[in-house]
Amino acid sequence: MRRNLIFTLMSIEVMLNAAGLAFVVAGSRWVQPDGQVMFIFILATAAAEVSVGLALLLQLYHRDKSLDADAASRMRG
Amino acid sequence: MDAVFYIAAVTAILATLMVITRLNAVHALLYLIVSLLSVALVFYTLGAPFIATLEVIIYAGAIMVLFVFVVMMLNLGAKTAETERTWLKPGMWTGPCVLAAFLIVEVAYLLFHAGSLGQEAGLVEPKQVAIALFGPYLIGVELASMLLLGALVGAYHLSARKQQQLEIQDGVDSNGTRAVTGRDLTRSGAGGPSRAA
């Protein structure tokens, strides 16, 4: 299993994009604008998530010089 | 039109598979950008041109720039030039370039055969999207703005705490003098107008 944090964030982006693709396809199937509206919300969520996630990643990297997610298993202190 | 959709879909799947199997973060980022662009082309062929534009501008533009920026910040070191030299091998950029060449050919085809879009697919105009977005989904827009504001404050807080820690660590030896001078500056600044008055 891969535990690199930056790959984790990229995979989250891919999954959010897939969910948005499903919404847009459904909205295109039943010619309704609701799917595209949901995609816009997913876009805003992804932007918020990636900004906070990358800030956390920088903090963790400066703390223990590693992007391994297991290196952050002891966070007390 | 169907061929354009299928080629873009296969390109998206191939690029995404390359994203999750690469070991180097920069290689994966290049493939991820190609994947997002091909998904934007899929959106266009599905009859959602506004969403395709948003995908290119926000996902492939803003979010990927954030990723590239962070990867660039993480690789600050003495051996950065050496790693850059190893990254510039042709094996690095041929894969994404070949996949992006498919997309360019498709976009050129769509440009020269424009007008065939939307007759057979369920085309949803941006006007309908806007009417739905600011009509029944208005509370969702407000919640999204709150979420973005929270993300802004959170990202600022997470990156500002690092600088405070650095200042504290720097000023361990001369902590007392620095704190006293800082306090004096604050006090003199605050008491200036009263003293003048």
Chai-1 contact restraints between the chains, C-beta under 6 A:
chainA,res_idxA,chainB,res_idxB,connection_type,confidence,min_distance_angstrom,max_distance_angstrom,comment,restraint_id
A,I6,B,A25,contact,1.0,0.0,6.0,A-B,restraint_1
A,M10,B,L32,contact,1.0,0.0,6.0,A-B,restraint_2
A,V14,B,T16,contact,1.0,0.0,6.0,A-B,restraint_3
A,V24,B,F43,contact,1.0,0.0,6.0,A-B,restraint_4
A,V24,B,A48,contact,1.0,0.0,6.0,A-B,restraint_5
A,V24,B,I51,contact,1.0,0.0,6.0,A-B,restraint_6
A,S28,B,L46,contact,1.0,0.0,6.0,A-B,restraint_7
A,S28,B,G47,contact,1.0,0.0,6.0,A-B,restraint_8
A,S28,B,G122,contact,1.0,0.0,6.0,A-B,restraint_9
A,V31,B,G122,contact,1.0,0.0,6.0,A-B,restraint_10
A,P33,B,V124,contact,1.0,0.0,6.0,A-B,restraint_11
A,P33,B,Q128,contact,1.0,0.0,6.0,A-B,restraint_12
A,P33,B,V129,contact,1.0,0.0,6.0,A-B,restraint_13
A,P33,B,A132,contact,1.0,0.0,6.0,A-B,restraint_14
A,Q36,B,A48,contact,1.0,0.0,6.0,A-B,restraint_15
A,Q36,B,I51,contact,1.0,0.0,6.0,A-B,restraint_16
A,Q36,B,V129,contact,1.0,0.0,6.0,A-B,restraint_17
A,V37,B,A132,contact,1.0,0.0,6.0,A-B,restraint_18
A,V37,B,L133,contact,1.0,0.0,6.0,A-B,restraint_19
A,V37,B,Y137,contact,1.0,0.0,6.0,A-B,restraint_20
A,F39,B,I51,contact,1.0,0.0,6.0,A-B,restraint_21
A,F41,B,G140,contact,1.0,0.0,6.0,A-B,restraint_22
A,F41,B,A144,contact,1.0,0.0,6.0,A-B,restraint_23
A,L43,B,I58,contact,1.0,0.0,6.0,A-B,restraint_24
A,A44,B,A144,contact,1.0,0.0,6.0,A-B,restraint_25
A,A48,B,L147,contact,1.0,0.0,6.0,A-B,restraint_26
A,A48,B,L148,contact,1.0,0.0,6.0,A-B,restraint_27
A,A48,B,A151,contact,1.0,0.0,6.0,A-B,restraint_28
A,V50,B,I63,contact,1.0,0.0,6.0,A-B,restraint_29
A,V50,B,L66,contact,1.0,0.0,6.0,A-B,restraint_30
A,S51,B,A151,contact,1.0,0.0,6.0,A-B,restraint_31
A,S51,B,A155,contact,1.0,0.0,6.0,A-B,restraint_32
A,V52,B,A151,contact,1.0,0.0,6.0,A-B,restraint_33
A,V52,B,G154,contact,1.0,0.0,6.0,A-B,restraint_34
A,V52,B,A155,contact,1.0,0.0,6.0,A-B,restraint_35
A,L54,B,L66,contact,1.0,0.0,6.0,A-B,restraint_36
A,L54,B,V70,contact,1.0,0.0,6.0,A-B,restraint_37
A,A55,B,A155,contact,1.0,0.0,6.0,A-B,restraint_38
A,A55,B,L158,contact,1.0,0.0,6.0,A-B,restraint_39
A,A55,B,S159,contact,1.0,0.0,6.0,A-B,restraint_40
A,Q59,B,L158,contact,1.0,0.0,6.0,A-B,restraint_41
A,Y61,B,L74,contact,1.0,0.0,6.0,A-B,restraint_42
